Structure formats: structure tokens, C-alpha cells
């Protein structure tokens, strides 16, 4: 619809404005002065109230329009315009610098809500273009070096080795530690497949153990039970932003002389006992995929305090090539390098990681407020002893028999949500490596990750919460009705 169809002169009568609103079917008229500047807004509700209060149809609208109104400026970002909508404001005029109407924006209840989007509102574009114009666009350049140093500093360790993605970071770490055939590596049942695949790439045997019910992370008791003379390493995964019990895992590793390789792909900035995750492992691994807390599009990082391992990983990452003699290969290596352009984005992202984490925390708190009175919904715990979780994706548990219906309803409403990872023990290719994992299967069957994206607002969160609560309460009403009928019978 053209914006002109919503425009009325301030000299129009109530009747003329009412006819305009009736014809445009938007429930709103934008009132302009003789210079075509926006000076007021009238809704169909305003017209009804005026008539009920006894005002005549021939009275001039100038006296009764809203003179304090919400509007957007030409060139405003869509995300900023969306924040102006509310329960009572569904259509917003867009004006130029002279307050002349140029367009309008309308709230669409069926707008698609994505699961995750990166926040790219810092120096990302400027640094990326700097890398591009420098012509250093491959795996050598100042931004790779800077990103490695800055990220290592952020984690509280000495060295960072940038990689092409989080999976290659895990594989590179295990390869640098000499993990191979005959070795066993303990991994949790609830994790993305990259964790166990990296072990299999080395020829080692993964040993899959159960998780804690409260944290959803690797259970240290199960780790202890799984240790054998062949165990060489353990990979704690800080799932969905929740730190593992690193105190007990470190004790087990020291007792049995095991390597700890932290999988921090989903937990940038999380802490255990006031230390950031990534600072406990002999090598720790991060992902910078597009849905992570900070992103380089694709990309990863190994961090370590060990100078020798840092040197070894750099050689393995670059085809096993000697750092002193070009094209002389000391070992069979890999091409796991990050490009300078990716690193440029990473440097910019890291500059505002604290703001990103704070925004995510506030978003999660908004979800908590919406679900605070809801029955049958359990959010990921955020006050476990010694643990400071971060909000990667907002995660909830509902009854298993209702989970898939919730997901379908959200999908039908154009809202991206996803089930938790399928436990490794439930997949044919990994089942033979798994111990009994009843807690993991229980949690995974109940779990839903909700949209945690940069254009979320309170209205969208309320919409998501309302849909979920409606499904759960409808099912509960049916059960209560069945119980009542049974008792009456």
C-alpha cells in the first residue's frame, strides 16, 4: 500500500478521517499540515471514542489528533524500528529530516524469528575492508596475529592458535598431544558430534559418559568410573554456555595424569571459580561459527599456556611445514589456517564481547521473567556453585511428550527453535563407544533452544512465551479433565 492512502489533512473532519481509515484498512490515519509535515496520528479507536463522547462528525480533526506520537526516521535500521512497536502501536510513520512522510512500517505478527544472528555493530566492516584493501586476504596478515594475541589474553592464557573452524581446533589439539590409536579419550554424551569426531580422526577410541542432571555437563563421577590404563585425555564440553565442574575434573586429570582439552565452542566468557573457561585445559578449543557468541563466519582457536605445544600446533596447522625452512615438511600436517579477513572480523567482535555477553544475559532474564509463572518449563540453571554461565542459546526443558509439539507450533509460527543435540549414545555410529547414559537421554528429550538473536525484543519474547505456555496449559487442561471424569466415574 502507498503511504498516501493513509494521509489526511489536519483540516479534515472526523467523518473524512473515518472514511480514510475505512478505505485504507490499516486502522490509522497520518495527519499532515499545509506543508505536508506529519503533525499527528489518529486511529480507528480514537474515532470510536470521539463519537461515544458525543463529538460530531463535522468537527475538525486538528483538535483531537495525537500530537505526541511514535515515528521513525528515514534511514533508521530495521531492528531499531522494530523496537518502537508495542501492544498498542502496530504501524509507524517514517519521515525525512523535514518531518515529511516518506513511508510507514507495519508490525507483522508472522515475521520470521531466527534462532541466532551475529551482532556486527562494531568495527567489523572497517577492519574487514582494511584487510581486503591490504591484499593480505589469506592466512597471513596483521589481524591473524592480533586476534590470536587478543583472544589468548581474554582467556587468561599465553598463546592462541587460530584455526579454520572449531572442529579443526579440536583435532589439532589432540594431534599436538600425540593422541592416537590405542588411546582412550573421555567425552560427554550430550555434545555436538564434532567433539567425538575429532577423537576418531586421530584413530583413538572415544569413551562416552553421562552428564549431570543439574548442569547438563559431563558428570565427573562418570569420568572417574571410565578411566582405564589406556585413558589419555578428557574433553569437558561447556554445553550451551554452562561451565563444567572443572574443579573435580582437574583433580581427576591430575590423579591419573590425563590431558584436559576443553571444548569451549559454546561458552566464550563463561567462568569456573572466577577463571574463564579455556584456562584449565592443557589446550582449549573455541568455535567462531556464525551462531556463536563472537564470530568470524567460520573459524576456531586453540589456546594454551604451553610454549612447546603452541609451536607444535603452528607447524601442524600449516601442512607440517618448518618455520625456519620454507617448503620443508617436518611432519604430516593439515591446512587448518584462518584467513586474515576472518581474523579482522574476530578482532572487532572481541572488542565488544563484554557488551554482547551483557545483552545476551539481559535477553535470557527477559525469558526468565516470561516463564517465571509458567508450569512445566525449566530454564537452564544459572546459579550453580562456582559456575558463571553465559547465555549462548536460551535453553529450556519441557515434558518429553510435549517437546515436539512445542517445536512444531513454533515452526508453524515462523519461529526458529531447535531440539537439543541428539545424545551420541543414541546414534548407531557412536553407540559402541558409550557407557549407559540415562540422564543425557532424559535431558535431550526434553530440551529446546529458543531464539537468541540480535533483533529480539520484549514483544517477540512474550509471543514465544505465550505460544509455549498455551501448548503446555492446553495439554494440562486435557489431563485435568480426564482425571476429573475418571474420579466422577
C-alpha positions, 0 to 999 in steps of 0.5 A: 500500500502507498503511504498516501492512502493513509494521509489526511489533512489536519483540516479534515473532519472526523467523518473524512478521517473515518472514511480514510481509515475505512478505505485504507484498512490499516486502522490509522490515519497520518495527519499532515499540515499545509506543508505536508509535515506529519503533525499527528496520528489518529486511529480507528479507536480514537474515532470510536471514542470521539463519537461515544463522547458525543463529538460530531462528525463535522468537527475538525480533526486538528483538535483531537489528533495525537500530537505526541506520537511514535515515528521513525526516521528515514534511514533508521535500521530495521531492528531499531524500528522494530523496537518502537512497536508495542501492544498498542502501536502496530504501524509507524510513520517514517519521515525525512529530516523535514518531518515529511512522510516518506513511508510507514512500517507495519508490525507483522505478527508472522515475521520470521524469528531466527534462532541466532544472528551475529551482532556486527555493530562494531568495527567489523566492516572497517577492519574487514575492508582494511584487510581486503584493501591490504591484499593480505586476504589469506592466512597471513596478515596483521589481524591473524596475529592480533586476534590470536594475541587478543583472544589468548589474553581474554582467556587468561592464557599465553598463546592462541592458535587460530584455526579454520573452524572449531572442529579443526581446533579440536583435532589439532589439539589432540594431534599436538598431544600425540593422541592416537590409536590405542588411546582412550579419550573421555567425552560427554554424551550430550555434545555436538558430534564434532567433539567425538569426531575429532577423537576418531580422526586421530584413530583413538577410541572415544569413551562416552559418559553421562552428564549431570542432571543439574548442569547438563555437563559431563558428570565427573563421577562418570569420568572417574568410573571410565578411566582405564590404563589406556585413558589419555585425555578428557574433553569437558564440553561447556554445553550451551554456555554452562561451565563444567565442574572443572574443579573435580575434573582437574583433580581427576586429570591430575590423579591419573595424569590425563590431558584436559582439552576443553571444548569451549565452542559454546561458552566464550566468557563463561567462568569456573571459580572466577577463571574463564573457561579455556584456562584449565585445559592443557589446550582449549578449543573455541568455535567462531561459527556464525551462531556463536557468541563472537564470530568470524563466519567460520573459524576456531582457536586453540589456546594454551599456556604451553610454549612447546605445544603452541609451536607444535600446533603452528607447524601442524596447522600449516601442512607440517611445514618448518618455520625456519625452512620454507617448503620443508615438511617436518611432519604430516600436517593439515591446512587448518589456517584462518584467513586474515579477513576472518581474523579482522572480523574476530578482532572487532567482535572481541572488542565488544564481547563484554557488551554482547555477553551483557545483552545476551544475559539481559535477553535470557532474564527477559525469558526468565521473567516470561516463564517465571509463572509458567508450569512445566518449563525449566530454564537452564540453571544459572546459579550453580556453585562456582559456575558463571554461565553465559547465555549462548542459546536460551535453553529450556526443558519441557515434558518429553511428550510435549517437546515436539509439539512445542517445536512444531507450533513454533515452526508453524509460527515462523519461529526458529527453535531447535531440539537439543543435540541428539545424545551420541549414545543414541546414534548407531555410529557412536553407540559402541563407544558409550557407557549407559547414559540415562540422564543425557537421554532424559535431558535431550528429550526434553530440551529446546533452544529458543531464539537468541538473536540480535533483533529480539525484543520484549514483544517477540519474547512474550509471543514465544512465551505465550505460544509455549505456555498455551501448548503446555496449559492446553495439554494440562487442561486435557489431563485435568479433565480426564482425571476429573471424569475418571474420579466422577466415574 
